[in-house]
Amino acid sequence: MSEKKEQYEESALYRIRHSAAHIMAEAVLEKFPEAKFAIGPAIEDGFYYDFDLPRPLTPEDLESIEKRMRGLIQTKGKFERKVVSADEAKAIFKDQPFKLELIDGLEAGELDEDGNPTQEKPEISLYTQGNFTDLCRGPHVEVTTQINPSAIKLLSVAGAYWRGDEKRPMLQRIYGTAWNTPDELKDYLWRMEEAKKRDHRKLGQDLDLYSVVDEIGAGLILWHPKGGKIRKIIENFWSEEHEANGYDFVYTPHIGKAQLWETSGHLGFYKENMYSPLDIDGQQFYLKPMNCPFHIHIYKNSIRSYRDLPIRYAEEGTVYRYERSGVLHGLMRVRGFTQDDAHHFCRPDQMPAEIDFVLDFSLHILRSFGFASINAYLSTKPEKSVGEPERWLAAEAALEDSLKRSGIDYQVDQGGGAFYGPKIDLKVNDALGREWQLSTIQFDFNNPERFDLKFIGEDGQPQRPYMVHRALLGSLERFFGVLIEHYGGAFPVWLSPIQVAMIPIADRHFEYAKDTAVQLRKAGLRVMVDDRSERMNAKIRDAQNQKIPYMLVIGDKEIENNQVSLRLRSGENPGPIAISTFIERAKEDIQRKI
């Protein structure tokens, strides 16, 4: 668990939201006495509770439940905790099958390292407020009036399988939110409404950027010309920056023999995320979930000297990972994606400097795309892992030292590392303050051992290199989705697929518009000429809806003065401007990446 999550679970706001979930469940059971209730935790920015109800809920149901919640809050009911035995708990929840299943799990106790139950059993505690009793470890507020009834809101209803298992019952999940004050709630609801407007799936369709087609397959992205143009700009910038920082570009296949994935450990630790093998000439091949084993073999292809290191390989490699259909989400969660991958091979004495380099480089690239607020997390050894404990401790210390040297604030995510080594995760805050995972820097002492990597040391003896995995943007698909939502589709000029819309007012202005477009294209700008027989205001409105940064309106006066009339997608109207002056302005905006 990360420090941030621990702090949240210890906060007063967490107690308010957890308590609001129980109050909501009490209101639901008053309305539907026959309801079966499952779990109701506090989550980031709110809470939910899952129910098996006699009928689907309506918006009117949510309104009445929310109204009743406010009434229950004002009763000044106390939250009272009681520890009971498993038998007592089963008697209390005898008509609640989901609770009985949870009690059985608690009664079985925690598991030892071999997966066998131990004699240590967790405490079974109940919380009661008003007429509602729940199986719960807490914490809660002391009395219901510590929740502001004007700062709660029920948001939506969604389907949710019991315990996330598609083979288990489908329940109705009611989502809600609770805050300290009505103003905080108002601000949150505004951000949620703004998030809907920025939803990359909606904007992806409105701006004609990408699509997902059932006939091709869920989680597989088709990049349309405008989206493809932005991707190409991102790739070009990415390539230029990597080449300037000592990377070599490599390209690798989309499939590899089973033996490759056995050696790397993926079949032992990652198989549930891989697709079924292909049979080729009697041998099993797998679609690659990662690029690293291929880069390792490129390293192994030659004898390496200590003078050759560090070696940095970079690839925009398409990988394939199995995701359940229920979690696929536009560009954010897909089954095939292009990872901007890199692997560093270095001497042990070079490791601190190499981690510093990767961290600084990653921060530079993210900031270049307009992400000013970046959070760092040090992810440590997970339950499923390989390698000696002392190596893990040394690797974690190396990453933490690099974070300290960088001066960036960071938190520790206990158990969040990859199976082969600890990592640094970089998460950005978008324009609405939402956090997105992008860059990952992973220390790996496992694969150099598994693949028997070597370099010839200064003493002429073979030595083992260290290895760093690094995905900077994460994946091009997900990064594009984050960019769309961060900018609301109004990309900065340097990323906009169309930077300038030429808008001739009448047919007699077409020739001047097209000649001007040629000048702009020669200056390196991306231009379209709207020569439709539409009214000028309609053309301007369409260009604004397409989030084109500049609109150049051309009429008789503009032609007479060899100018254009500049309008911005923001609605600003700077007015007439010389073509050469506009080009200088646009180039400056592109250079500054604003």
C-alpha positions in Angstrom: 0.0 0.0 0.0 1.3 3.5 -0.9 1.9 6.1 1.7 -0.7 8.3 0.0 -3.4 5.6 0.4 -2.4 5.0 4.0 -2.7 8.7 4.8 -6.2 8.8 3.1 -7.4 5.8 5.1 -6.4 7.6 8.3 -8.1 10.8 7.3 -11.4 12.2 8.6 -12.7 12.4 5.1 -12.2 8.6 4.7 -14.3 8.0 7.9 -17.0 10.3 6.5 -17.2 8.4 3.3 -17.1 5.0 4.9 -19.8 6.0 7.2 -21.9 7.5 4.4 -21.7 4.1 2.6 -23.3 2.4 5.7 -26.0 5.1 6.0 -26.7 4.6 2.3 -27.1 0.8 2.9 -29.5 1.5 5.8 -31.6 3.7 3.5 -31.6 1.1 0.7 -32.7 -1.7 3.2 -35.5 0.5 4.4 -36.7 0.8 0.8 -36.0 -2.8 -0.1 -36.2 -4.9 3.0 -35.5 -8.1 1.0 -32.2 -6.8 -0.4 -29.0 -8.7 -0.1 -26.0 -6.5 0.6 -22.4 -7.2 -0.2 -19.6 -4.7 0.5 -19.5 -0.9 0.8 -16.0 0.7 1.1 -14.8 4.2 0.9 -12.9 4.8 -2.3 -11.0 7.8 -3.8 -13.3 10.7 -3.9 -16.3 8.8 -2.6 -17.8 5.4 -1.7 -20.0 2.6 -3.1 -22.1 -0.3 -1.9 -23.1 -3.4 -3.8 -26.7 -4.8 -3.6 -28.8 -7.7 -4.9 -32.1 -6.0 -5.4 -35.6 -7.1 -6.6 -35.5 -4.7 -9.5 -33.2 -2.3 -11.3 -32.8 1.1 -9.6 -34.0 4.3 -11.3 -32.9 7.9 -11.0 -36.0 8.5 -8.9 -34.8 5.7 -6.5 -31.4 7.4 -6.1 -33.1 10.7 -5.3 -35.3 9.1 -2.6 -32.4 7.1 -1.1 -30.3 10.3 -1.0 -33.1 12.2 0.7 -33.5 9.4 3.3 -29.7 9.5 3.9 -30.0 13.1 4.9 -32.8 12.3 7.3 -30.7 9.4 8.9 -27.7 11.7 9.3 -29.8 14.1 11.4 -30.8 11.4 13.8 -27.5 11.7 15.6 -27.0 8.0 15.5 -23.9 6.6 17.0 -21.5 4.2 15.2 -21.0 1.4 17.7 -18.3 -1.3 17.3 -18.6 -4.9 18.6 -16.3 -7.9 18.3 -18.1 -11.2 17.9 -17.3 -14.8 17.2 -17.8 -16.3 13.7 -20.9 -18.2 15.0 -22.4 -15.0 16.4 -21.8 -13.2 13.1 -23.4 -16.0 11.1 -26.5 -15.9 13.3 -26.8 -12.1 12.7 -26.3 -12.4 9.0 -28.2 -15.7 8.5 -30.2 -14.2 5.6 -27.3 -12.5 3.9 -25.4 -14.9 1.7 -22.6 -12.5 0.7 -21.9 -11.7 4.4 -21.8 -15.4 5.2 -19.3 -16.0 2.5 -17.1 -13.2 3.9 -17.4 -14.6 7.4 -16.3 -18.0 6.1 -13.2 -16.4 4.7 -12.4 -14.6 7.9 -13.0 -17.8 9.9 -10.5 -19.6 7.6 -7.8 -17.2 8.8 -4.8 -15.8 7.0 -2.6 -18.0 4.8 1.0 -18.9 5.4 3.7 -18.6 2.8 2.7 -22.0 1.3 -0.9 -21.0 0.9 -2.1 -23.0 3.9 -4.4 -21.6 6.6 -2.7 -20.7 9.9 -4.1 -20.8 13.4 -4.2 -17.0 13.5 -7.6 -15.7 12.7 -8.5 -12.0 12.2 -10.9 -10.4 14.6 -14.5 -10.3 13.4 -16.0 -6.9 14.2 -19.4 -5.3 13.5 -20.5 -1.7 13.3 -24.1 -0.6 14.1 -25.7 2.7 13.5 -29.5 3.1 13.7 -31.2 0.0 12.5 -28.2 -1.2 10.3 -25.5 -3.6 11.3 -22.6 -4.4 9.0 -19.6 -6.7 9.0 -16.8 -4.1 9.1 -13.4 -3.3 10.4 -14.0 0.5 10.3 -13.1 3.2 10.9 -16.2 5.4 11.1 -17.2 8.7 12.5 -18.5 8.7 16.1 -22.0 10.0 15.3 -23.9 10.5 12.0 -24.1 14.3 12.5 -20.3 14.5 11.8 -21.3 14.1 8.2 -22.6 17.3 6.5 -25.9 16.3 4.9 -25.5 19.0 2.3 -22.1 17.6 1.2 -23.3 14.2 0.1 -24.5 13.1 -3.3 -25.4 9.8 -5.0 -24.0 9.7 -8.4 -24.8 6.6 -10.4 -25.6 2.9 -10.5 -23.5 0.3 -12.3 -23.3 -3.4 -12.6 -20.6 -5.3 -10.7 -19.9 -9.0 -10.4 -19.7 -10.3 -6.9 -16.0 -10.3 -6.0 -15.1 -9.3 -9.5 -15.8 -12.8 -10.9 -17.8 -13.0 -14.1 -19.2 -16.4 -13.0 -20.7 -14.9 -9.8 -23.9 -12.9 -9.4 -24.3 -9.5 -11.0 -25.0 -6.9 -8.4 -26.1 -3.2 -8.5 -23.4 -0.9 -7.3 -24.5 2.5 -6.1 -21.8 5.1 -6.3 -21.8 8.2 -4.1 -19.5 11.0 -2.8 -19.2 12.9 0.4 -17.1 15.9 1.4 -16.5 18.2 4.3 -18.5 21.1 3.0 -21.1 21.9 0.3 -18.5 24.0 -1.6 -16.1 21.0 -1.8 -19.0 18.9 -3.2 -19.8 21.6 -5.7 -16.2 21.8 -6.8 -16.1 18.0 -7.2 -19.3 17.9 -9.2 -17.9 20.5 -11.5 -14.8 18.5 -12.0 -16.8 15.4 -12.8 -18.9 17.3 -15.3 -15.7 18.7 -16.9 -14.3 15.1 -17.0 -17.3 14.0 -19.0 -16.7 16.8 -21.5 -13.0 15.7 -21.7 -13.7 12.0 -22.0 -11.2 10.7 -24.6 -13.8 8.3 -26.0 -16.3 11.1 -26.8 -13.6 13.5 -28.0 -11.9 10.7 -30.0 -15.2 10.3 -32.0 -16.0 14.0 -32.2 -12.5 14.9 -33.4 -12.2 11.8 -35.6 -9.0 10.6 -33.9 -9.4 6.8 -33.4 -12.0 4.1 -33.2 -12.5 0.5 -31.9 -14.5 -1.8 -34.2 -16.3 -5.0 -33.1 -15.4 -6.8 -36.3 -11.7 -6.2 -35.6 -11.9 -6.9 -31.8 -12.3 -5.2 -28.5 -9.3 -3.4 -27.1 -7.6 -3.0 -30.5 -7.2 0.5 -31.7 -7.6 2.0 -35.2 -5.7 5.3 -35.5 -7.5 7.7 -37.9 -5.5 10.3 -39.9 -5.8 13.1 -37.3 -4.9 10.8 -34.5 -2.2 9.2 -36.6 -0.7 12.7 -37.3 -0.5 13.4 -33.5 1.1 10.0 -32.9 3.7 10.7 -35.6 4.5 14.1 -34.0 4.9 12.4 -30.6 7.1 9.6 -32.2 9.3 12.1 -34.0 9.9 14.1 -30.8 10.5 10.9 -28.9 13.0 9.7 -31.4 14.9 13.0 -31.6 15.2 13.2 -27.8 16.4 9.6 -27.5 18.9 9.9 -30.3 20.3 13.0 -28.7 20.7 11.2 -25.4 22.7 8.2 -26.5 20.0 5.6 -27.3 20.2 3.1 -30.2 17.0 2.1 -31.9 16.1 -1.6 -32.3 13.1 -3.5 -33.8 11.9 -6.9 -32.7 9.3 -9.5 -33.7 5.7 -9.7 -32.3 6.0 -13.4 -31.3 8.6 -15.5 -29.6 9.1 -19.2 -28.8 7.8 -20.6 -25.5 11.4 -21.2 -24.3 12.1 -17.5 -24.4 9.3 -16.7 -22.0 10.2 -19.6 -19.8 13.7 -18.3 -19.4 12.5 -14.7 -18.8 10.1 -15.9 -16.1 7.0 -14.6 -17.8 5.3 -18.0 -18.2 5.9 -18.6 -14.5 4.8 -15.2 -13.2 2.8 -13.5 -16.0 1.1 -16.2 -17.9 -2.5 -15.1 -16.9 -1.8 -11.9 -18.9 -0.5 -13.7 -22.0 -2.6 -15.1 -24.9 -2.8 -18.8 -25.7 0.2 -20.1 -27.7 0.4 -20.4 -31.5 1.5 -23.8 -33.0 4.1 -23.2 -35.7 5.9 -26.2 -37.1 5.1 -28.2 -33.9 6.6 -25.5 -31.6 4.7 -23.1 -29.3 5.0 -19.4 -29.9 3.5 -16.6 -27.8 2.5 -13.1 -28.7 4.9 -10.9 -26.8 3.6 -9.2 -23.7 6.9 -7.3 -23.3 10.0 -6.4 -25.4 12.7 -7.1 -22.9 13.8 -10.7 -23.8 14.3 -9.6 -27.4 16.5 -6.6 -26.3 18.5 -9.0 -24.1 19.3 -11.2 -27.1 20.5 -8.3 -29.1 22.9 -7.5 -26.2 24.0 -11.2 -26.2 24.7 -11.2 -29.9 28.2 -9.7 -29.4 30.9 -9.9 -26.8 30.7 -6.8 -24.7 33.5 -4.9 -23.0 33.3 -2.7 -19.9 34.2 0.1 -22.3 31.0 -0.5 -24.3 28.7 0.1 -21.3 26.3 1.6 -20.8 24.3 0.4 -23.7 20.8 1.9 -24.2 18.3 0.2 -26.6 15.0 1.9 -27.4 12.0 0.6 -29.3 8.4 1.5 -29.9 7.3 -2.1 -29.7 3.8 -3.3 -30.0 2.9 -5.8 -27.3 -0.2 -7.9 -26.5 -1.7 -8.5 -23.0 -4.9 -10.2 -22.0 -7.4 -7.9 -20.4 -10.9 -9.0 -19.4 -13.6 -7.4 -21.6 -15.1 -5.7 -18.5 -12.1 -3.6 -17.8 -11.3 -2.5 -21.4 -11.7 1.3 -21.6 -11.1 3.3 -24.8 -7.4 4.0 -25.1 -6.7 3.6 -21.4 -7.1 -0.2 -21.2 -6.5 -2.1 -24.4 -5.2 -5.5 -25.5 -2.7 -4.5 -28.1 -0.6 -1.4 -27.6 2.8 0.2 -28.5 5.1 0.6 -25.6 7.9 3.2 -25.8 10.3 0.8 -24.3 14.0 1.1 -23.4 16.5 -1.2 -21.7 19.8 -0.1 -20.2 22.7 -2.5 -19.7 25.5 -1.1 -17.5 28.3 -2.0 -15.1 27.4 -2.2 -11.4 29.5 0.9 -10.7 27.5 2.8 -13.4 24.1 1.9 -11.9 23.6 5.1 -9.7 24.4 7.4 -12.6 22.3 5.4 -15.0 19.2 5.6 -12.8 19.8 9.3 -12.3 20.0 9.7 -16.1 16.8 7.8 -16.7 14.8 9.6 -14.0 15.9 13.1 -15.3 15.2 12.1 -18.9 11.8 10.8 -18.0 10.9 14.0 -16.1 12.1 16.2 -19.0 10.0 14.4 -21.6 6.8 14.5 -19.5 7.3 18.2 -18.8 7.7 18.8 -22.5 4.2 17.5 -23.0 2.8 20.0 -20.5 2.7 18.0 -17.3 4.0 20.3 -14.6 2.8 18.2 -11.6 4.5 14.8 -11.4 4.4 12.4 -8.5 7.0 9.7 -7.9 6.4 6.3 -6.1 9.0 3.8 -5.1 7.5 0.3 -5.5 9.0 -2.4 -3.4 9.2 -6.2 -3.4 5.8 -7.9 -4.1 4.7 -11.3 -2.7 5.5 -13.1 -6.0 9.1 -12.3 -6.8 12.4 -13.8 -7.7 15.9 -13.1 -6.4 17.6 -12.9 -3.0 16.2 -10.5 -0.4 19.5 -8.7 0.0 19.5 -7.9 -3.7 16.0 -6.5 -3.4 17.1 -4.3 -0.5 20.2 -3.1 -2.4 18.1 -2.3 -5.5 15.4 -0.5 -3.6 18.1 1.6 -1.9 19.6 2.5 -5.2 16.3 3.7 -6.6 15.5 5.6 -3.4 18.9 7.3 -3.4 18.3 8.5 -7.0 14.9 9.9 -6.0 16.5 11.8 -3.2 19.2 13.2 -5.5 16.6 14.4 -8.0 14.8 16.4 -5.3 11.4 15.2 -6.4 8.9 14.3 -3.7 8.1 10.6 -3.6 6.1 8.0 -1.7 6.7 4.3 -1.0 4.3 1.8 -2.5 4.9 -1.3 -0.4 4.7 -4.5 -2.5 4.1 -2.6 -5.8 7.3 -3.8 -7.6 7.5 -6.1 -10.6 8.3 -9.8 -9.9 11.9 -9.3 -11.1 12.8 -6.1 -9.3 11.7 -2.8 -7.6 10.7 0.2 -9.7 10.0 4.0 -9.7 6.6 5.0 -11.0 6.0 8.5 -12.3 2.4 9.7 -12.2 1.2 13.0 -13.7 -1.7 15.2 -12.6 -3.8 16.4 -15.4 -5.7 19.7 -15.8 -8.4 18.4 -13.4 -5.9 17.2 -10.8 -6.5 13.5 -11.7 -3.4 11.2 -11.4 -2.3 9.1 -14.3 0.4 6.4 -14.2 2.9 6.9 -17.1 6.6 6.3 -16.7 8.2 3.3 -15.1 11.8 2.7 -14.2 12.5 -0.9 -13.1 15.7 -2.3 -11.7 16.3 -5.9 -12.9 18.9 -8.2 -11.5 16.9 -11.3 -12.4 17.1 -11.4 -16.2 20.9 -10.9 -16.4 21.1 -14.0 -14.4 18.5 -16.0 -16.3 20.0 -15.1 -19.7 23.6 -15.4 -18.4 24.5 -11.8 -19.6 28.2 -10.9 -19.4 30.7 -8.3 -20.2 34.5 -8.5 -20.1 35.7 -6.4 -17.2 38.8 -4.3 -16.9 40.6 -7.3 -15.4 39.8 -9.4 -18.5 37.3 -11.6 -16.6 33.6 -12.0 -17.4 31.2 -10.0 -15.2 27.5 -9.6 -14.9 25.9 -6.4 -16.1 22.9 -4.7 -14.4 19.7 -4.0 -16.3 17.2 -1.2 -16.2 13.8 -1.4 -17.9 12.1 1.9 -18.7 8.7 2.7 -20.3 8.6 6.5 -20.5 5.2 7.4 -22.0 3.9 4.0 -20.9 2.1 3.2 -24.1 1.3 5.4 -27.0 -2.4 4.5 -26.8 -2.8 5.3 -23.1 -0.6 8.4 -23.3 -2.7 9.7 -26.2 -5.8 9.2 -24.1 -4.3 11.1 -21.2 -3.3 13.9 -23.6 -6.8 14.2 -25.0 -8.3 14.5 -21.5 -5.6 16.8 -20.2 -6.1 19.3 -23.0 -9.8 18.5 -23.6 -8.9 17.9 -27.2 -7.5 21.4 -27.6 -3.9 20.3 -28.1 -1.1 22.8 -28.0 -0.1 24.1 -31.4 2.9 21.8 -31.8 0.7 18.7 -31.3 -2.5 19.9 -33.2 -3.1 17.8 -36.3 -4.4 20.9 -38.1 -2.9 24.1 -36.9 -4.5 26.6 -39.2 -8.0 26.8 -40.8 -8.2 29.1 -43.8 -11.7 30.5 -44.0 -12.5 32.4 -47.3 -15.7 34.4 -46.9 -16.9 34.0 -50.5 -15.9 32.1 -53.7 -13.8 35.0 -55.0 -11.5 34.7 -51.9 -10.6 31.0 -52.6 -7.6 31.6 -54.7 -6.0 34.0 -52.2 -6.7 31.5 -49.4 -5.1 28.6 -51.3 -2.1 30.7 -52.2 -1.7 31.7 -48.5 -2.0 28.1 -47.5 0.9 27.2 -49.7 3.1 29.9 -47.9 2.1 28.5 -44.5 2.8 24.9 -45.5 6.3 26.0 -46.8 6.8 27.5 -43.4 6.1 24.1 -41.8 2.5 24.7 -40.7 -0.3 22.2 -41.0 -3.2 23.9 -42.9 -6.6 23.2 -44.3 -8.7 25.4 -46.5 -12.4 25.4 -45.8 -13.8 26.0 -49.3 -17.3 24.8 -48.5 -20.2 26.9 -49.6 -21.1 27.6 -46.0 -21.5 30.9 -44.2 -18.4 32.3 -42.5 -19.8 32.0 -39.0 -20.6 28.3 -39.6 -17.1 27.7 -40.8 -15.6 29.5 -37.7 -17.9 27.5 -35.4 -16.9 24.2 -37.1 -13.2 25.0 -36.8 -13.7 25.9 -33.1 -15.5 22.6 -32.5 -12.6 20.8 -34.1 -10.3 22.7 -31.7 -8.1 24.1 -34.5 -5.8 26.7 -32.8 -5.8 29.4 -35.5 -8.5 30.5 -37.9 -7.5 32.9 -40.7 -10.5 34.7 -42.2 -10.1 36.2 -45.7 -12.3 38.8 -47.3 -11.9 41.8 -49.6 -10.0 43.9 -47.1 -7.6 41.1 -46.3 -6.8 40.6 -49.9 -6.4 44.4 -50.5 -3.9 44.7 -47.6 -2.2 41.4 -48.2 -3.2 40.2 -44.7 -5.4 37.7 -42.9 -7.8 38.2 -40.1 -6.8 36.1 -37.1 -9.3 34.4 -34.8 -8.4 31.9 -32.0 -10.3 28.8 -30.9 -10.7 30.4 -27.5 -13.0 33.0 -29.1 -10.4 35.8 -29.1 -10.3 37.9 -32.2 -6.9 39.6 -32.6 -8.0 40.9 -36.0 -6.0 41.7 -39.2 -2.3 40.6 -39.2 0.4 40.4 -41.9 1.0 36.8 -43.1 4.7 37.0 -42.2 3.8 38.2 -38.7 1.3 35.4 -38.2 4.0 32.8 -39.3 6.4 34.2 -36.7 3.7 34.0 -34.0 2.8 30.5 -34.9 6.4 29.3 -35.0 7.1 30.9 -31.6 4.1 29.1 -30.1 5.3 25.8 -31.6 8.8 26.3 -30.4 7.6 27.1 -26.8 5.2 24.1 -27.0 2.3 26.2 -25.6 
